[in-house]
């Protein structure tokens, strides 16, 4: 166990039992979610690579448009904000 994880466990252990259970549930839910994404993406690498190659070819051929031309200002700002959070 890493020092960071030990510190987190120590902090959580000082909480009331119900809050400890909530933190544990959040943690295990997040681990399960990450596993689902890993499993989904592991089986789709060939398809994702093909789509990326097609997108690059379309862009190089001048067949794409800037995102801001396709979305209204509010939608564009929302997409940019979401991308910046990642």
N, CA, C and O atoms as a Tinker XYZ file with bonds, in Angstrom:
   344  protein
     1  N      0.855000   -1.175000    0.000000    73     2
     2  CA     0.000000    0.000000    0.000000    64     1     3
     3  C      0.899000    1.235000    0.000000    63     2     4     5
     4  O      1.899000    1.293000    0.716000    81     3
     5  N      0.527000    2.209000   -0.809000    73     3     6
     6  CA     1.320000    3.434000   -0.881000    64     5     7
     7  C      1.055000    4.318000    0.332000    63     6     8     9
     8  O      0.062000    4.150000    1.040000    81     7
     9  N      1.958000    5.256000    0.555000    73     7    10
    10  CA     1.812000    6.201000    1.664000    64     9    11
    11  C      0.551000    7.043000    1.481000    63    10    12    13
    12  O     -0.173000    7.316000    2.438000    81    11
    13  N      0.300000    7.450000    0.230000    73    11    14
    14  CA    -0.892000    8.265000   -0.041000    64    13    15
    15  C     -2.168000    7.499000    0.305000    63    14    16    17
    16  O     -3.090000    8.059000    0.897000    81    15
    17  N     -2.218000    6.220000   -0.063000    73    15    18
    18  CA    -3.400000    5.417000    0.244000    64    17    19
    19  C     -3.512000    5.185000    1.744000    63    18    20    21
    20  O     -4.610000    5.230000    2.299000    81    19
    21  N     -2.392000    4.939000    2.399000    73    19    22
    22  CA    -2.411000    4.788000    3.865000    64    21    23
    23  C     -2.976000    6.038000    4.529000    63    22    24    25
    24  O     -3.794000    5.942000    5.444000    81    23
    25  N     -2.540000    7.213000    4.069000    73    23    26
    26  CA    -3.031000    8.472000    4.632000    64    25    27
    27  C     -4.535000    8.619000    4.406000    63    26    28    29
    28  O     -5.261000    9.054000    5.300000    81    27
    29  N     -4.996000    8.261000    3.221000    73    27    30
    30  CA    -6.425000    8.359000    2.921000    64    29    31
    31  C     -7.227000    7.412000    3.811000    63    30    32    33
    32  O     -8.272000    7.793000    4.339000    81    31
    33  N     -6.750000    6.196000    3.977000    73    31    34
    34  CA    -7.441000    5.227000    4.836000    64    33    35
    35  C     -7.481000    5.736000    6.273000    63    34    36    37
    36  O     -8.494000    5.598000    6.958000    81    35
    37  N     -6.391000    6.319000    6.719000    73    35    38
    38  CA    -6.348000    6.871000    8.070000    64    37    39
    39  C     -7.387000    7.983000    8.233000    63    38    40    41
    40  O     -8.092000    8.038000    9.240000    81    39
    41  N     -7.476000    8.857000    7.249000    73    39    42
    42  CA    -8.460000    9.941000    7.309000    64    41    43
    43  C     -9.886000    9.393000    7.314000    63    42    44    45
    44  O    -10.732000    9.839000    8.089000    81    43
    45  N    -10.138000    8.424000    6.443000    73    43    46
    46  CA   -11.487000    7.858000    6.357000    64    45    47
    47  C    -11.837000    7.107000    7.639000    63    46    48    49
    48  O    -12.989000    7.108000    8.072000    81    47
    49  N    -10.843000    6.470000    8.237000    73    47    50
    50  CA   -11.117000    5.694000    9.455000    64    49    51
    51  C    -11.555000    6.575000   10.627000    63    50    52    53
    52  O    -12.121000    6.077000   11.600000    81    51
    53  N    -11.297000    7.870000   10.538000    73    51    54
    54  CA   -11.707000    8.772000   11.621000    64    53    55
    55  C    -13.159000    9.252000   11.452000    63    54    56    57
    56  O    -13.711000    9.903000   12.340000    81    55
    57  N    -13.761000    8.927000   10.316000    73    55    58
    58  CA   -15.148000    9.330000   10.073000    64    57    59
    59  C    -16.116000    8.376000   10.763000    63    58    60    61
    60  O    -15.745000    7.251000   11.099000    81    59
    61  N    -17.359000    8.819000   10.978000    73    59    62
    62  CA   -18.381000    7.902000   11.491000    64    61    63
    63  C    -18.578000    6.727000   10.517000    63    62    64    65
    64  O    -18.297000    6.847000    9.324000    81    63
    65  N    -19.055000    5.617000   11.029000    73    63    66
    66  CA   -19.194000    4.391000   10.241000    64    65    67
    67  C    -20.004000    4.602000    8.961000    63    66    68    69
    68  O    -19.634000    4.085000    7.907000    81    67
    69  N    -21.084000    5.342000    9.039000    73    67    70
    70  CA   -21.931000    5.557000    7.859000    64    69    71
    71  C    -21.164000    6.311000    6.772000    63    70    72    73
    72  O    -21.302000    6.003000    5.588000    81    71
    73  N    -20.368000    7.285000    7.164000    73    71    74
    74  CA   -19.569000    8.037000    6.191000    64    73    75
    75  C    -18.439000    7.179000    5.627000    63    74    76    77
    76  O    -18.088000    7.296000    4.453000    81    75
    77  N    -17.870000    6.311000    6.474000    73    75    78
    78  CA   -16.859000    5.379000    5.976000    64    77    79
    79  C    -17.459000    4.484000    4.890000    63    78    80    81
    80  O    -16.832000    4.229000    3.862000    81    79
    81  N    -18.674000    4.016000    5.134000    73    79    82
    82  CA   -19.349000    3.163000    4.147000    64    81    83
    83  C    -19.611000    3.922000    2.847000    63    82    84    85
    84  O    -19.476000    3.359000    1.761000    81    83
    85  N    -19.985000    5.192000    2.956000    73    83    86
    86  CA   -20.219000    6.007000    1.754000    64    85    87
    87  C    -18.936000    6.177000    0.949000    63    86    88    89
    88  O    -18.944000    6.027000   -0.273000    81    87
    89  N    -17.842000    6.489000    1.626000    73    87    90
    90  CA   -16.562000    6.652000    0.936000    64    89    91
    91  C    -16.148000    5.339000    0.285000    63    90    92    93
    92  O    -15.679000    5.323000   -0.854000    81    91
    93  N    -16.322000    4.246000    1.009000    73    91    94
    94  CA   -15.969000    2.932000    0.469000    64    93    95
    95  C    -16.809000    2.622000   -0.769000    63    94    96    97
    96  O    -16.292000    2.106000   -1.760000    81    95
    97  N    -18.096000    2.936000   -0.712000    73    95    98
    98  CA   -18.967000    2.683000   -1.867000    64    97    99
    99  C    -18.545000    3.526000   -3.067000    63    98   100   101
   100  O    -18.500000    3.029000   -4.193000    81    99
   101  N    -18.237000    4.798000   -2.829000    73    99   102
   102  CA   -17.762000    5.660000   -3.915000    64   101   103
   103  C    -16.485000    5.108000   -4.537000    63   102   104   105
   104  O    -16.343000    5.078000   -5.760000    81   103
   105  N    -15.574000    4.679000   -3.702000    73   103   106
   106  CA   -14.292000    4.146000   -4.165000    64   105   107
   107  C    -14.495000    2.868000   -4.981000    63   106   108   109
   108  O    -13.945000    2.735000   -6.074000    81   107
   109  N    -15.273000    1.942000   -4.458000    73   107   110
   110  CA   -15.482000    0.682000   -5.181000    64   109   111
   111  C    -16.293000    0.896000   -6.454000    63   110   112   113
   112  O    -16.054000    0.223000   -7.456000    81   111
   113  N    -17.240000    1.816000   -6.428000    73   111   114
   114  CA   -17.994000    2.136000   -7.649000    64   113   115
   115  C    -17.067000    2.701000   -8.723000    63   114   116   117
   116  O    -17.182000    2.350000   -9.897000    81   115
   117  N    -16.148000    3.577000   -8.315000    73   115   118
   118  CA   -15.207000    4.165000   -9.269000    64   117   119
   119  C    -14.286000    3.099000   -9.858000    63   118   120   121
   120  O    -14.020000    3.107000  -11.060000    81   119
   121  N    -13.804000    2.190000   -9.029000    73   119   122
   122  CA   -12.963000    1.100000   -9.536000    64   121   123
   123  C    -13.723000    0.237000  -10.538000    63   122   124   125
   124  O    -13.177000   -0.151000  -11.570000    81   123
   125  N    -14.978000   -0.061000  -10.232000    73   123   126
   126  CA   -15.795000   -0.871000  -11.136000    64   125   127
   127  C    -16.035000   -0.135000  -12.450000    63   126   128   129
   128  O    -16.008000   -0.744000  -13.520000    81   127
   129  N    -16.269000    1.166000  -12.370000    73   127   130
   130  CA   -16.480000    1.967000  -13.575000    64   129   131
   131  C    -15.230000    1.974000  -14.448000    63   130   132   133
   132  O    -15.316000    1.806000  -15.664000    81   131
   133  N    -14.077000    2.165000  -13.831000    73   131   134
   134  CA   -12.815000    2.154000  -14.576000    64   133   135
   135  C    -12.598000    0.810000  -15.261000    63   134   136   137
   136  O    -12.130000    0.761000  -16.399000    81   135
   137  N    -12.936000   -0.286000  -14.572000    73   135   138
   138  CA   -12.777000   -1.614000  -15.163000    64   137   139
   139  C    -13.699000   -1.770000  -16.363000    63   138   140   141
   140  O    -13.294000   -2.314000  -17.390000    81   139
   141  N    -14.940000   -1.294000  -16.240000    73   139   142
   142  CA   -15.878000   -1.390000  -17.377000    64   141   143
   143  C    -15.334000   -0.629000  -18.582000    63   142   144   145
   144  O    -15.368000   -1.132000  -19.704000    81   143
   145  N    -14.831000    0.593000  -18.348000    73   143   146
   146  CA   -14.266000    1.381000  -19.453000    64   145   147
   147  C    -13.046000    0.691000  -20.061000    63   146   148   149
   148  O    -12.895000    0.638000  -21.282000    81   147
   149  N    -12.188000    0.168000  -19.205000    73   147   150
   150  CA   -11.006000   -0.543000  -19.711000    64   149   151
   151  C    -11.420000   -1.723000  -20.583000    63   150   152   153
   152  O    -10.848000   -1.950000  -21.650000    81   151
   153  N    -12.419000   -2.471000  -20.121000    73   151   154
   154  CA   -12.888000   -3.630000  -20.887000    64   153   155
   155  C    -13.507000   -3.200000  -22.220000    63   154   156   157
   156  O    -13.269000   -3.828000  -23.251000    81   155
   157  N    -14.297000   -2.131000  -22.191000    73   155   158
   158  CA   -14.919000   -1.637000  -23.425000    64   157   159
   159  C    -13.882000   -1.152000  -24.425000    63   158   160   161
   160  O    -13.948000   -1.476000  -25.611000    81   159
   161  N    -12.929000   -0.375000  -23.939000    73   159   162
   162  CA   -11.919000    0.187000  -24.833000    64   161   163
   163  C    -10.932000   -0.861000  -25.327000    63   162   164   165
   164  O    -10.424000   -0.755000  -26.443000    81   163
   165  N    -10.659000   -1.862000  -24.516000    73   163   166
   166  CA    -9.714000   -2.905000  -24.925000    64   165   167
   167  C    -10.220000   -3.656000  -26.153000    63   166   168   169
   168  O     -9.430000   -4.085000  -26.993000    81   167
   169  N    -11.530000   -3.811000  -26.252000    73   167   170
   170  CA   -12.092000   -4.539000  -27.384000    64   169   171
   171  C    -12.368000   -3.681000  -28.597000    63   170   172   173
   172  O    -12.869000   -4.171000  -29.609000    81   171
   173  N    -12.042000   -2.391000  -28.503000    73   171   174
   174  CA   -12.402000   -1.507000  -29.611000    64   173   175
   175  C    -11.211000   -0.766000  -30.206000    63   174   176   177
   176  O    -11.398000    0.173000  -30.980000    81   175
   177  N    -10.017000   -1.159000  -29.867000    73   175   178
   178  CA    -8.843000   -0.430000  -30.334000    64   177   179
   179  C     -8.736000   -0.403000  -31.858000    63   178   180   181
   180  O     -8.402000    0.633000  -32.433000    81   179
   181  N     -9.013000   -1.515000  -32.510000    73   179   182
   182  CA    -8.930000   -1.540000  -33.972000    64   181   183
   183  C     -9.933000   -0.576000  -34.601000    63   182   184   185
   184  O     -9.601000    0.164000  -35.527000    81   183
   185  N    -11.159000   -0.593000  -34.089000    73   183   186
   186  CA   -12.195000    0.300000  -34.623000    64   185   187
   187  C    -11.837000    1.760000  -34.354000    63   186   188   189
   188  O    -11.997000    2.605000  -35.234000    81   187
   189  N    -11.352000    2.066000  -33.146000    73   187   190
   190  CA   -10.967000    3.443000  -32.826000    64   189   191
   191  C     -9.815000    3.911000  -33.705000    63   190   192   193
   192  O     -9.809000    5.053000  -34.163000    81   191
   193  N     -8.850000    3.045000  -33.941000    73   191   194
   194  CA    -7.727000    3.410000  -34.796000    64   193   195
   195  C     -8.206000    3.689000  -36.221000    63   194   196   197
   196  O     -7.758000    4.645000  -36.854000    81   195
   197  N     -9.107000    2.860000  -36.719000    73   195   198
   198  CA    -9.628000    3.056000  -38.074000    64   197   199
   199  C    -10.389000    4.377000  -38.175000    63   198   200   201
   200  O    -10.235000    5.112000  -39.151000    81   199
   201  N    -11.207000    4.676000  -37.171000    73   199   202
   202  CA   -11.953000    5.939000  -37.185000    64   201   203
   203  C    -11.003000    7.132000  -37.123000    63   202   204   205
   204  O    -11.226000    8.137000  -37.796000    81   203
   205  N     -9.955000    7.027000  -36.327000    73   203   206
   206  CA    -8.982000    8.114000  -36.234000    64   205   207
   207  C     -8.281000    8.330000  -37.576000    63   206   208   209
   208  O     -8.092000    9.469000  -38.002000    81   207
   209  N     -7.901000    7.252000  -38.232000    73   207   210
   210  CA    -7.252000    7.370000  -39.541000    64   209   211
   211  C     -8.188000    7.996000  -40.571000    63   210   212   213
   212  O     -7.764000    8.821000  -41.380000    81   211
   213  N     -9.453000    7.606000  -40.541000    73   211   214
   214  CA   -10.440000    8.181000  -41.458000    64   213   215
   215  C    -10.629000    9.677000  -41.179000    63   214   216   217
   216  O    -10.707000   10.481000  -42.108000    81   215
   217  N    -10.701000   10.039000  -39.905000    73   215   218
   218  CA   -10.874000   11.448000  -39.544000    64   217   219
   219  C     -9.675000   12.278000  -39.996000    63   218   220   221
   220  O     -9.844000   13.383000  -40.513000    81   219
   221  N     -8.480000   11.756000  -39.807000    73   219   222
   222  CA    -7.282000   12.477000  -40.261000    64   221   223
   223  C     -7.272000   12.635000  -41.778000    63   222   224   225
   224  O     -6.913000   13.696000  -42.288000    81   223
   225  N     -7.664000   11.591000  -42.498000    73   223   226
   226  CA    -7.700000   11.663000  -43.956000    64   225   227
   227  C     -8.716000   12.705000  -44.418000    63   226   228   229
   228  O     -8.444000   13.472000  -45.342000    81   227
   229  N     -9.884000   12.736000  -43.780000    73   227   230
   230  CA   -10.902000   13.731000  -44.129000    64   229   231
   231  C    -10.389000   15.141000  -43.837000    63   230   232   233
   232  O    -10.603000   16.058000  -44.630000    81   231
   233  N     -9.720000   15.314000  -42.708000    73   231   234
   234  CA    -9.192000   16.635000  -42.350000    64   233   235
   235  C     -8.137000   17.086000  -43.372000    63   234   236   237
   236  O     -8.148000   18.231000  -43.825000    81   235
   237  N     -7.237000   16.177000  -43.722000    73   235   238
   238  CA    -6.187000   16.512000  -44.692000    64   237   239
   239  C     -6.755000   16.808000  -46.072000    63   238   240   241
   240  O     -6.166000   17.565000  -46.844000    81   239
   241  N     -7.900000   16.208000  -46.381000    73   239   242
   242  CA    -8.537000   16.434000  -47.678000    64   241   243
   243  C     -9.413000   17.691000  -47.663000    63   242   244   245
   244  O    -10.042000   18.026000  -48.667000    81   243
   245  N     -9.449000   18.383000  -46.523000    73   243   246
   246  CA   -10.238000   19.615000  -46.438000    64   245   247
   247  C    -11.726000   19.372000  -46.304000    63   246   248   249
   248  O    -12.526000   20.246000  -46.635000    81   247
   249  N    -12.108000   18.208000  -45.827000    73   247   250
   250  CA   -13.519000   17.852000  -45.725000    64   249   251
   251  C    -14.111000   18.100000  -44.340000    63   250   252   253
   252  O    -15.259000   17.737000  -44.084000    81   251
   253  N    -13.340000   18.713000  -43.450000    73   251   254
   254  CA   -13.838000   18.972000  -42.096000    64   253   255
   255  C    -14.084000   20.459000  -41.899000    63   254   256   257
   256  O    -13.608000   21.298000  -42.664000    81   255
   257  N    -14.846000   20.763000  -40.844000    73   255   258
   258  CA   -15.121000   22.150000  -40.482000    64   257   259
   259  C    -14.720000   22.356000  -39.029000    63   258   260   261
   260  O    -14.770000   21.416000  -38.236000    81   259
   261  N    -14.324000   23.567000  -38.671000    73   259   262
   262  CA   -14.036000   23.842000  -37.260000    64   261   263
   263  C    -15.286000   23.613000  -36.408000    63   262   264   265
   264  O    -16.400000   23.912000  -36.839000    81   263
   265  N    -15.097000   23.085000  -35.210000    73   263   266
   266  CA   -16.207000   22.782000  -34.324000    64   265   267
   267  C    -17.072000   24.012000  -34.063000    63   266   268   269
   268  O    -18.298000   23.914000  -34.008000    81   267
   269  N    -16.430000   25.170000  -33.902000    73   267   270
   270  CA   -17.212000   26.375000  -33.604000    64   269   271
   271  C    -18.138000   26.773000  -34.762000    63   270   272   273
   272  O    -19.115000   27.489000  -34.545000    81   271
   273  N    -17.843000   26.321000  -35.987000    73   271   274
   274  CA   -18.730000   26.593000  -37.123000    64   273   275
   275  C    -19.960000   25.703000  -37.100000    63   274   276   277
   276  O    -20.987000   26.044000  -37.686000    81   275
   277  N    -19.862000   24.571000  -36.430000    73   275   278
   278  CA   -20.962000   23.607000  -36.416000    64   277   279
   279  C    -21.908000   23.787000  -35.241000    63   278   280   281
   280  O    -23.080000   23.419000  -35.322000    81   279
   281  N    -21.406000   24.352000  -34.148000    73   279   282
   282  CA   -22.197000   24.512000  -32.935000    64   281   283
   283  C    -22.490000   25.978000  -32.693000    63   282   284   285
   284  O    -21.731000   26.853000  -33.110000    81   283
   285  N    -23.602000   26.240000  -32.013000    73   283   286
   286  CA   -23.826000   27.621000  -31.618000    64   285   287
   287  C    -22.891000   27.949000  -30.455000    63   286   288   289
   288  O    -22.262000   27.050000  -29.898000    81   287
   289  N    -22.796000   29.198000  -30.092000    73   287   290
   290  CA   -21.805000   29.646000  -29.109000    64   289   291
   291  C    -21.961000   28.946000  -27.771000    63   290   292   293
   292  O    -20.962000   28.580000  -27.151000    81   291
   293  N    -23.199000   28.750000  -27.307000    73   291   294
   294  CA   -23.438000   28.112000  -26.016000    64   293   295
   295  C    -22.984000   26.659000  -26.054000    63   294   296   297
   296  O    -22.310000   26.189000  -25.136000    81   295
   297  N    -23.356000   25.944000  -27.121000    73   295   298
   298  CA   -22.937000   24.549000  -27.242000    64   297   299
   299  C    -21.416000   24.439000  -27.312000    63   298   300   301
   300  O    -20.825000   23.565000  -26.678000    81   299
   301  N    -20.794000   25.310000  -28.069000    73   299   302
   302  CA   -19.338000   25.290000  -28.211000    64   301   303
   303  C    -18.663000   25.523000  -26.864000    63   302   304   305
   304  O    -17.721000   24.812000  -26.513000    81   303
   305  N    -19.135000   26.509000  -26.108000    73   303   306
   306  CA   -18.561000   26.800000  -24.793000    64   305   307
   307  C    -18.716000   25.598000  -23.865000    63   306   308   309
   308  O    -17.809000   25.291000  -23.092000    81   307
   309  N    -19.865000   24.914000  -23.936000    73   307   310
   310  CA   -20.101000   23.744000  -23.085000    64   309   311
   311  C    -19.149000   22.601000  -23.453000    63   310   312   313
   312  O    -18.617000   21.933000  -22.567000    81   311
   313  N    -18.933000   22.375000  -24.743000    73   311   314
   314  CA   -18.016000   21.325000  -25.189000    64   313   315
   315  C    -16.590000   21.640000  -24.765000    63   314   316   317
   316  O    -15.887000   20.763000  -24.263000    81   315
   317  N    -16.160000   22.867000  -24.957000    73   315   318
   318  CA   -14.805000   23.265000  -24.575000    64   317   319
   319  C    -14.614000   23.115000  -23.055000    63   318   320   321
   320  O    -13.579000   22.627000  -22.599000    81   319
   321  N    -15.607000   23.533000  -22.292000    73   319   322
   322  CA   -15.509000   23.402000  -20.831000    64   321   323
   323  C    -15.401000   21.934000  -20.422000    63   322   324   325
   324  O    -14.611000   21.592000  -19.542000    81   323
   325  N    -16.184000   21.076000  -21.051000    73   323   326
   326  CA   -16.129000   19.644000  -20.733000    64   325   327
   327  C    -14.769000   19.059000  -21.080000    63   326   328   329
   328  O    -14.224000   18.264000  -20.316000    81   327
   329  N    -14.225000   19.439000  -22.210000    73   327   330
   330  CA   -12.905000   18.935000  -22.611000    64   329   331
   331  C    -11.822000   19.427000  -21.660000    63   330   332   333
   332  O    -10.875000   18.695000  -21.370000    81   331
   333  N    -11.949000   20.639000  -21.180000    73   331   334
   334  CA   -10.953000   21.200000  -20.261000    64   333   335
   335  C    -10.996000   20.533000  -18.888000    63   334   336   337
   336  O    -10.003000   20.544000  -18.160000    81   335
   337  N    -12.145000   19.953000  -18.531000    73   335   338
   338  CA   -12.258000   19.261000  -17.234000    64   337   339
   339  C    -11.578000   17.900000  -17.258000    63   338   340   341
   340  O    -11.280000   17.340000  -16.203000    81   339
   341  N    -11.331000   17.366000  -18.439000    73   339   342
   342  CA   -10.752000   16.012000  -18.537000    64   341   343
   343  C     -9.271000   16.030000  -18.289000    63   342   344
   344  O     -8.625000   14.983000  -18.332000    81   343
